[in-house]
């Protein structure tokens, strides 16, 4: 059964209780430093914890401040002599607790009213406000309430009120200056969410890995190059340097400031605040024990010198760390801005490239669409009269044969016609006409059949009525493309014909976009013819005859239920640097005006995106180039259902 979530008030109660306990135990620690007959201590750490609690968690933790102050003071001033004395002691502790709570709330309120909810250590001006409002104004209320309470109770004579008040205020200021920045700074290193707490707990459970020697070795190596050695040596150096002025009396205490500055640069706020606590602890202990350069006959004078030193190092170090934090934040913002600008520039370049590519594709698609419509229209217009001619040629042939048979009968039965018929027979060369007319009809028949084949090839290539996936004969598409390119393949005065070698496999119908696939065949075959013609320009006619230009087209079904179409030539091949870019948009090696550089790019998209296939190029310099097309036999889900090409 899933446990019920803990109520919010329970968590707040735990935090309030922990703050009260922290206040109490640090008060006991601070009371051990008491150096006046009235038990007023030179440093009062609990106020540092109380102010940090208000600033970190909010005003709602004030009961913890009051409870901690009450517990710390009730045991210190509790009088067991009588019941009335005990009640007075409790009232006295309550009054001091109320004053402490009000002072702490006032300092926190003034600071938050001034800077809002941001970290007071991240801006130099906020550091000054933290020291003034929280460190100086708030403790005035604490000291006033505390000393007035002690005077009213008779614990402190009114005559020494100013001296005790000053000592009380200085001790509170010292506790806040030393501990509040430290606690605020290190609070940001604590987990702030359930996920972070869970992750931290998991890391604690994995601590047992430290007992594994291999892990220790890896852990040590992972720290190589980091500031671990410096982090260990620097506190030791600061401690040793602090002992010189505060235990031996040599007045070199301000030599610690450069070291704290170094810590601020090397380790940031956390390292600097930690060393401030260390230096302050040594300074306070030395001064309380009557040692060090701040010891004077008047103890308040000693406290003033001590607090002045603490104030200087705190203000200097915290201001510097705030400046460093701002600078690093600005550098990070600048780096992020530069990265964003680079990314946006890259995105713009990519968008521009895609825009150009799309524009050319649209133009190319429109051209192919218009060309397809034109080819289909021309084929249709030619097809009607050609069908009329081919349909009537058979009848004309029959009629002419009948007429020729009739002429033969006339010549057989009337061998001696009249003179006019003989003259006309000689004039028209009847014998030649009878011999040549059948040949003429046969030639007309061959021409008409040729036109019919061209019309069929044009319609097959255009596929104007086949925009969707359908099962077609791949070989018919290849043959129609070759027929359209026949004028470029046939022999010319400067070279023999380019030979076409077909090695067709036994293919079933293939589901594809027929028109787009024919466009791929056209692009590859045109490039092959261009490459062969370019190579043949450098060869003599006899050399070409000895080693003729060839284009080999082969098809087969692979084991993956795909059809493979290979189109190869025996030209000069493609250089490696060109082959690597052959499918890039706008890349072309042809002269300006002879190519857009989009043919192979569009072909690659048609095969890979529209058909879910592969288009590969293999080339061997001096031997030739081969393009391999692989597409599924049956329809698959392509990335885009159709590709306008």
TILOBA-506426 format. One line per 10 residues: their letters; for each residue x, y, z of C-alpha. Coordinates in steps of 0.2 Angstrom, whole numbers, plus 2048, in hexadecimal, padded with zeros to 3 digits. Example, Ala and Ser with C-alpha at 12.3 -4.5 7.8 and 13.67 -1.06 7.14 Angstrom:
2
as> 83E,7EA,827 ~ 844,7FB,824
***
This chain:
645
xxxxxxxxxx> 800,800,800 ~ 807,811,7FB ~ 80B,81C,80A ~ 801,82C,80B ~ 80B,83C,807 ~ 812,846,816 ~ 808,856,81A ~ 811,866,816 ~ 80E,86C,828 ~ 818,85D,82E
xxxxxxxxxx> 827,862,824 ~ 826,874,82A ~ 825,86E,83C ~ 835,863,83A ~ 83E,872,832 ~ 838,87D,841 ~ 83E,871,84E ~ 84F,86E,845 ~ 851,881,845 ~ 84D,882,858
xxxxxxxxxx> 859,874,85C ~ 867,87D,851 ~ 864,88D,85A ~ 865,884,86B ~ 875,87A,869 ~ 87E,889,860 ~ 878,894,86F ~ 880,887,87B ~ 890,888,871 ~ 88F,89B,870
xxxxxxxxxx> 88C,89C,883 ~ 89D,894,886 ~ 8A5,8A3,87F ~ 89D,8AF,88C ~ 8A9,8BB,892 ~ 89F,8C7,89C ~ 898,8C5,8AD ~ 887,8C6,8A5 ~ 88A,8B7,89A ~ 88A,8C2,88A
xxxxxxxxxx> 894,8B9,87D ~ 89F,8C1,870 ~ 898,8B7,862 ~ 886,8B1,862 ~ 885,8A3,854 ~ 872,89F,857 ~ 86D,8B0,84F ~ 877,8AB,83F ~ 86D,89B,83E ~ 85C,8A4,842
xxxxxxxxxx> 85F,8B1,834 ~ 864,8A4,828 ~ 855,89A,82C ~ 849,8A9,829 ~ 852,8AE,818 ~ 853,89C,812 ~ 842,895,817 ~ 837,8A4,81A ~ 82F,8AD,828 ~ 825,89E,82D
xxxxxxxxxx> 834,896,836 ~ 833,8A4,844 ~ 82C,898,851 ~ 83C,88E,84F ~ 846,89E,853 ~ 83B,8A2,862 ~ 83B,890,869 ~ 84E,88F,867 ~ 851,8A0,86F ~ 845,89B,87D
xxxxxxxxxx> 84D,88A,881 ~ 85F,892,880 ~ 85A,8A0,88D ~ 84E,896,898 ~ 85C,88B,89E ~ 869,899,8A0 ~ 85D,8A4,8AA ~ 852,897,8B3 ~ 850,89B,8C6 ~ 84B,88B,8D0
xxxxxxxxxx> 84A,894,8E0 ~ 837,897,8DF ~ 828,895,8D4 ~ 827,8A8,8D1 ~ 83A,8A8,8CD ~ 837,89A,8C0 ~ 828,8A3,8B8 ~ 833,8B3,8B7 ~ 841,8A9,8AF ~ 835,8A2,8A2
xxxxxxxxxx> 82E,8B3,89E ~ 840,8BA,89D ~ 844,8AC,890 ~ 834,8AF,887 ~ 837,8C2,886 ~ 849,8BF,87F ~ 842,8B2,873 ~ 835,8BF,86D ~ 842,8CC,86A ~ 84E,8C0,861
xxxxxxxxxx> 83F,8BB,856 ~ 83A,8CC,852 ~ 84B,8D2,84E ~ 84F,8C3,843 ~ 83E,8C6,83A ~ 841,8D9,838 ~ 853,8D6,830 ~ 84C,8C9,824 ~ 83D,8D4,820 ~ 847,8E3,81C
xxxxxxxxxx> 853,8D9,811 ~ 846,8D0,808 ~ 83C,8E0,805 ~ 84C,8E8,7FE ~ 853,8D9,7F3 ~ 844,8CE,7F1 ~ 846,8BB,7F1 ~ 857,8BA,7E8 ~ 867,8B3,7F0 ~ 86E,8C2,7FA
xxxxxxxxxx> 880,8BC,7F7 ~ 87F,8BD,7E4 ~ 87F,8D0,7E2 ~ 88C,8DC,7EB ~ 87E,8E8,7EF ~ 874,8DA,7F7 ~ 883,8D5,802 ~ 883,8E7,809 ~ 870,8E6,80D ~ 872,8D5,815
xxxxxxxxxx> 87F,8DB,821 ~ 876,8EB,825 ~ 864,8E5,826 ~ 866,8D3,82C ~ 877,8D5,835 ~ 875,8E7,83D ~ 863,8ED,83E ~ 85B,8DC,843 ~ 867,8D9,852 ~ 863,8EB,859
xxxxxxxxxx> 852,8E4,85D ~ 859,8D4,864 ~ 866,8DD,86F ~ 859,8EA,875 ~ 84C,8DD,87A ~ 859,8D2,882 ~ 862,8DF,88C ~ 852,8E8,892 ~ 84B,8D7,898 ~ 85B,8D3,8A2
xxxxxxxxxx> 85B,8E5,8A9 ~ 848,8E3,8AE ~ 84C,8D2,8B6 ~ 85A,8D9,8C0 ~ 868,8CF,8B7 ~ 870,8DE,8B0 ~ 872,8EF,8B8 ~ 86A,8FD,8AE ~ 87B,907,8B0 ~ 884,8FB,8A4
xxxxxxxxxx> 875,8F9,898 ~ 87F,902,889 ~ 88E,8F7,88C ~ 884,8E6,88D ~ 879,8EC,87E ~ 888,8EF,874 ~ 890,8DF,878 ~ 880,8D6,875 ~ 87D,8DE,864 ~ 88F,8DB,85F
xxxxxxxxxx> 88E,8C9,863 ~ 87E,8C7,859 ~ 885,8D1,84A ~ 895,8C5,84B ~ 88A,8B6,84B ~ 880,8BC,83C ~ 88F,8C2,832 ~ 898,8B1,835 ~ 88B,8A4,833 ~ 87C,8AB,829
xxxxxxxxxx> 886,8AD,818 ~ 88D,89C,81B ~ 87C,893,81E ~ 874,89D,80F ~ 882,899,803 ~ 883,886,808 ~ 870,884,808 ~ 870,886,7F5 ~ 87B,876,7F5 ~ 86D,86C,7FD
xxxxxxxxxx> 860,862,7F3 ~ 850,86D,7F0 ~ 845,860,7E9 ~ 840,84E,7EC ~ 849,848,7DD ~ 859,850,7E3 ~ 857,849,7F4 ~ 854,837,7ED ~ 863,839,7E2 ~ 86E,83E,7F1
xxxxxxxxxx> 867,830,7FC ~ 86C,824,7EE ~ 87E,82B,7EE ~ 87F,828,801 ~ 879,816,7FF ~ 887,814,7F2 ~ 894,81A,7FE ~ 899,808,802 ~ 8A2,808,7F1 ~ 8AF,812,7FA
xxxxxxxxxx> 8B5,802,802 ~ 8B9,7FB,7F1 ~ 8CC,7FE,7ED ~ 8C8,7FF,7DA ~ 8BB,80C,7DD ~ 8C7,816,7E8 ~ 8D4,816,7DB ~ 8C8,81C,7CE ~ 8C1,829,7DA ~ 8D3,82F,7DD
xxxxxxxxxx> 8D6,830,7CB ~ 8C6,839,7C7 ~ 8CC,847,7D3 ~ 8DC,849,7CA ~ 8DD,85B,7C3 ~ 8D0,861,7CE ~ 8D2,86D,7DD ~ 8D1,860,7EB ~ 8E3,863,7F1 ~ 8E1,875,7F1
xxxxxxxxxx> 8D0,873,7FA ~ 8D9,869,808 ~ 8E9,875,809 ~ 8E0,886,809 ~ 8D6,883,819 ~ 8E6,87D,822 ~ 8EF,88C,81C ~ 8E2,898,821 ~ 8E1,88F,833 ~ 8F4,891,835
xxxxxxxxxx> 8F4,8A3,82F ~ 8E6,8A7,83B ~ 8EF,8A0,84A ~ 8FD,8AD,847 ~ 8F3,8BD,84C ~ 8E6,8B5,857 ~ 8F0,8AA,862 ~ 902,8B1,860 ~ 8FD,8C3,860 ~ 906,8C8,850
xxxxxxxxxx> 8FB,8D5,847 ~ 8FA,8CD,836 ~ 8E8,8C9,837 ~ 8E4,8D3,827 ~ 8F0,8C8,81D ~ 8E1,8BB,81D ~ 8D7,8C6,811 ~ 8E1,8C2,802 ~ 8E0,8AF,806 ~ 8CD,8B1,808
xxxxxxxxxx> 8CD,8BB,7F7 ~ 8D6,8AC,7EF ~ 8C9,8A0,7F7 ~ 8BB,8AB,7EF ~ 8C3,8A9,7DE ~ 8C7,897,7DF ~ 8B8,890,7E8 ~ 8AB,89D,7E7 ~ 89E,8A1,7F5 ~ 89E,890,7FE
xxxxxxxxxx> 8B1,890,800 ~ 8B2,8A2,805 ~ 8A4,8A1,812 ~ 8AC,891,819 ~ 8BD,899,81C ~ 8B4,8A9,823 ~ 8AD,89D,831 ~ 8BE,895,834 ~ 8C7,8A6,835 ~ 8B9,8AE,840
xxxxxxxxxx> 8B9,89E,84C ~ 8CC,8A0,84E ~ 8CB,8B3,851 ~ 8BC,8B1,85E ~ 8C5,8A3,868 ~ 8D5,8AD,868 ~ 8CD,8BD,86E ~ 8C2,8B5,87B ~ 8D1,8AC,882 ~ 8DB,8BC,883
xxxxxxxxxx> 8E7,8B9,875 ~ 8E9,8C1,864 ~ 8EB,8D3,85E ~ 8DA,8D8,862 ~ 8DB,8D6,875 ~ 8D9,8E6,87E ~ 8D6,8EB,891 ~ 8C4,8EF,88D ~ 8BB,8DF,887 ~ 8AF,8EA,87C
xxxxxxxxxx> 8BE,8F2,874 ~ 8C4,8E0,870 ~ 8B3,8DC,869 ~ 8B2,8EB,85E ~ 8C3,8E7,856 ~ 8BE,8D5,854 ~ 8AD,8D9,84C ~ 8B5,8E6,841 ~ 8C1,8D9,83B ~ 8B3,8CD,838
xxxxxxxxxx> 8A9,8DA,82F ~ 8B7,8DF,824 ~ 8BB,8CD,81F ~ 8A8,8C8,81D ~ 8A4,8D8,813 ~ 8B4,8D7,808 ~ 8B2,8C4,804 ~ 89F,8C4,802 ~ 8A0,8D3,7F6 ~ 8AE,8CC,7EC
xxxxxxxxxx> 8A5,8BB,7EB ~ 895,8C4,7E5 ~ 89F,8CD,7D8 ~ 8A7,8BD,7D2 ~ 896,8B4,7D2 ~ 88F,8C2,7C7 ~ 89E,8C1,7BC ~ 89C,8AF,7BA ~ 88A,8B0,7B7 ~ 88D,8BE,7AA
xxxxxxxxxx> 89A,8B2,7A2 ~ 88E,8A4,7A2 ~ 880,8AF,79B ~ 88C,8B5,78E ~ 892,8A3,789 ~ 880,89E,789 ~ 87B,8AC,77E ~ 88A,8A8,772 ~ 884,896,772 ~ 872,89C,76E
xxxxxxxxxx> 878,8A8,761 ~ 883,89A,759 ~ 874,88E,75A ~ 868,89B,752 ~ 875,89E,745 ~ 876,88C,741 ~ 863,88A,741 ~ 862,899,736 ~ 86F,892,72A ~ 866,881,72A
xxxxxxxxxx> 855,889,728 ~ 85C,893,719 ~ 863,883,712 ~ 853,87B,714 ~ 84A,889,70C ~ 855,889,6FD ~ 854,876,6FC ~ 841,877,6FD ~ 840,885,6F1 ~ 84A,87B,6E4
xxxxxxxxxx> 840,86C,6E8 ~ 830,875,6E5 ~ 837,87C,6D5 ~ 83D,86B,6D0 ~ 82D,863,6D5 ~ 823,870,6CB ~ 82E,86E,6BC ~ 82C,85B,6BD ~ 819,85D,6BF ~ 818,868,6B0
xxxxxxxxxx> 824,85D,6A6 ~ 819,84E,6AB ~ 809,857,6A6 ~ 812,85C,696 ~ 818,84B,692 ~ 808,843,696 ~ 7FE,850,68B ~ 80A,84E,67D ~ 809,83B,67E ~ 7F6,83C,67F
xxxxxxxxxx> 7F5,848,670 ~ 801,83D,666 ~ 7F9,82D,66B ~ 7E8,831,663 ~ 7EE,834,651 ~ 7FB,826,652 ~ 7EE,81A,658 ~ 7E4,820,649 ~ 7F2,81D,63D ~ 7F7,80D,644
xxxxxxxxxx> 7E5,807,644 ~ 7E3,80B,632 ~ 7F4,805,62C ~ 7EE,7F3,62C ~ 7DE,7F7,622 ~ 7E9,801,616 ~ 7F5,7F3,614 ~ 7E6,7E7,610 ~ 7DE,7F3,604 ~ 7EF,7F6,5FB
xxxxxxxxxx> 7F2,7E3,5FA ~ 7E1,7E1,5F2 ~ 7E5,7EE,5E5 ~ 7F5,7E7,5E1 ~ 7ED,7D6,5DF ~ 7E0,7DE,5D3 ~ 7EE,7E6,5C9 ~ 7F6,7D5,5C7 ~ 7E6,7CE,5C1 ~ 7E4,7DC,5B4
xxxxxxxxxx> 7F6,7D9,5AE ~ 7F3,7C6,5AD ~ 7E3,7C7,5A3 ~ 7E7,7D7,599 ~ 7F9,7D5,594 ~ 7F7,7E2,587 ~ 7EE,7F2,58D ~ 7EB,801,583 ~ 7F8,80E,580 ~ 7F3,81A,58D
xxxxxxxxxx> 7F4,80D,59B ~ 805,808,595 ~ 80B,81A,595 ~ 804,81D,5A7 ~ 80C,80C,5AC ~ 81D,812,5A6 ~ 81B,823,5AE ~ 817,81D,5C0 ~ 824,80F,5BE ~ 817,802,5C3
xxxxxxxxxx> 823,7F4,5C7 ~ 82D,7FF,5D3 ~ 81D,805,5DB ~ 816,7F3,5DD ~ 827,7EE,5E5 ~ 829,7FD,5F1 ~ 817,800,5F7 ~ 817,7F2,603 ~ 828,7F7,60A ~ 821,809,60C
xxxxxxxxxx> 813,802,616 ~ 81E,7F8,621 ~ 829,807,625 ~ 81A,811,629 ~ 815,803,635 ~ 826,802,63D ~ 826,815,640 ~ 814,815,647 ~ 819,807,653 ~ 828,811,658
xxxxxxxxxx> 81E,820,65C ~ 812,815,666 ~ 821,80F,670 ~ 827,820,673 ~ 815,826,679 ~ 814,817,685 ~ 826,81B,68C ~ 821,82D,68E ~ 811,829,698 ~ 81B,81C,6A2
xxxxxxxxxx> 828,828,6A7 ~ 81C,837,6AB ~ 811,82B,6B5 ~ 805,83A,6B6 ~ 7F7,82F,6BD ~ 802,826,6C9 ~ 806,832,6D8 ~ 802,825,6E5 ~ 80B,815,6EA ~ 807,807,6DE
xxxxxxxxxx> 80E,7F7,6D8 ~ 817,7F9,6C7 ~ 824,7F1,6BC ~ 835,7F9,6C0 ~ 83C,7F3,6B0 ~ 82F,7FC,6A6 ~ 834,80C,6AF ~ 846,80A,6AB ~ 843,805,699 ~ 838,815,697
xxxxxxxxxx> 846,820,69E ~ 852,818,692 ~ 847,81B,683 ~ 845,82D,687 ~ 858,82E,689 ~ 85B,825,679 ~ 860,835,66F ~ 86F,837,67B ~ 873,824,67B ~ 874,822,668
xxxxxxxxxx> 884,824,65E ~ 88A,835,65A ~ 898,83B,64E ~ 8A4,83D,65C ~ 8A1,82D,664 ~ 898,81C,663 ~ 888,818,66C ~ 888,816,67E ~ 884,804,681 ~ 876,7FF,68E
xxxxxxxxxx> 878,7EE,696 ~ 869,7E7,69F ~ 86A,7DA,6AC ~ 858,7D9,6B2 ~ 853,7CD,6BF ~ 843,7C4,6C1 ~ 839,7D2,6CB ~ 827,7D2,6D0 ~ 81E,7E3,6D0 ~ 825,7EF,6DC
xxxxxxxxxx> 81B,7FB,6E7 ~ 821,80D,6E5 ~ 81E,81E,6DE ~ 821,81B,6CC ~ 823,82D,6C6 ~ 830,831,6D4 ~ 83A,821,6D1 ~ 83B,824,6BE ~ 842,836,6C3 ~ 850,82D,6CD
xxxxxxxxxx> 854,822,6BE ~ 854,831,6B3 ~ 860,83B,6BF ~ 86C,82C,6C1 ~ 86C,828,6AE ~ 86F,83A,6A8 ~ 87D,83C,6B4 ~ 885,82C,6AE ~ 883,831,69C ~ 88B,842,6A0
xxxxxxxxxx> 899,83A,6A8 ~ 89C,82E,699 ~ 89B,83C,68D ~ 8A7,847,697 ~ 8B3,838,697 ~ 8B1,835,685 ~ 8B6,846,680 ~ 8C8,842,685 ~ 8C8,832,67B ~ 8CA,82E,668
xxxxxxxxxx> 8BC,826,65F ~ 8C6,816,65C ~ 8CA,815,66F ~ 8B8,817,673 ~ 8B4,809,667 ~ 8C1,7FE,66F ~ 8BA,802,681 ~ 8A8,808,67E ~ 89E,812,68B ~ 892,807,694
xxxxxxxxxx> 884,809,6A0 ~ 87F,7F9,6A9 ~ 86E,7F7,6B2 ~ 86A,7E8,6BD ~ 85C,7E4,6C8 ~ 859,7D6,6D5 ~ 850,7D2,6E5 ~ 85A,7D1,6F4 ~ 858,7C6,703 ~ 84F,7D4,70D
xxxxxxxxxx> 840,7D4,701 ~ 847,7E4,6F9 ~ 84B,7E7,6E7 ~ 85C,7ED,6E3 ~ 85F,7F8,6D3 ~ 871,7FB,6CE ~ 876,808,6C1 ~ 888,808,6BC ~ 894,810,6AF ~ 8A6,80D,6AA
xxxxxxxxxx> 8AA,81F,6AA ~ 8B8,828,6B4 ~ 8B0,826,6C5 ~ 8AC,833,6D2 ~ 8BA,83B,6DE ~ 8B8,836,6F0 ~ 8B5,848,6F6 ~ 8A7,84A,6E9 ~ 89F,83A,6ED ~ 89E,83F,6FF
xxxxxxxxxx> 893,84E,6FA ~ 88A,847,6EB ~ 879,846,6F4 ~ 87B,858,6FC ~ 86E,865,6F6 ~ 875,871,6E9 ~ 885,868,6E7 ~ 88A,866,6D5 ~ 89A,864,6CB ~ 892,869,6BB
xxxxxxxxxx> 895,87A,6B3 ~ 889,888,6B7 ~ 879,886,6AE ~ 87A,874,6AC ~ 874,86E,6BD ~ 86C,874,6CD ~ 874,867,6D8 ~ 863,861,6DE ~ 861,851,6D3 ~ 86A,845,6DE
xxxxxxxxxx> 864,84D,6EE ~ 852,84B,6E8 ~ 856,83A,6E2 ~ 85D,836,6F4 ~ 84D,83C,6FC ~ 842,833,6F0 ~ 84A,822,6F4 ~ 84E,825,707 ~ 83F,82F,70D ~ 831,82B,700
xxxxxxxxxx> 835,819,6FE ~ 83E,814,70E ~ 84D,80E,704 ~ 85F,810,701 ~ 869,81A,6F4 ~ 87C,816,6F4 ~ 88A,81C,6E9 ~ 89A,812,6E5 ~ 8A7,818,6DB ~ 8B8,813,6D5
xxxxxxxxxx> 8C3,820,6CD ~ 8C8,81B,6BB ~ 8BB,80D,6BB ~ 8AA,814,6BD ~ 89C,817,6C9 ~ 88D,80D,6CF ~ 87D,813,6D8 ~ 873,806,6E2 ~ 861,809,6E5 ~ 858,7FE,6F2
xxxxxxxxxx> 846,7FF,6F5 ~ 839,7F3,6FE ~ 82F,7E8,6F2 ~ 81F,7ED,6FC ~ 81A,7FE,703 ~ 821,803,714 ~ 81D,812,71F ~ 828,820,718 ~ 82D,82F,721 ~ 822,83A,716
xxxxx> 814,832,70D ~ 818,83C,6FD ~ 827,846,6F8 ~ 824,854,6EC ~ 832,852,6DF
***
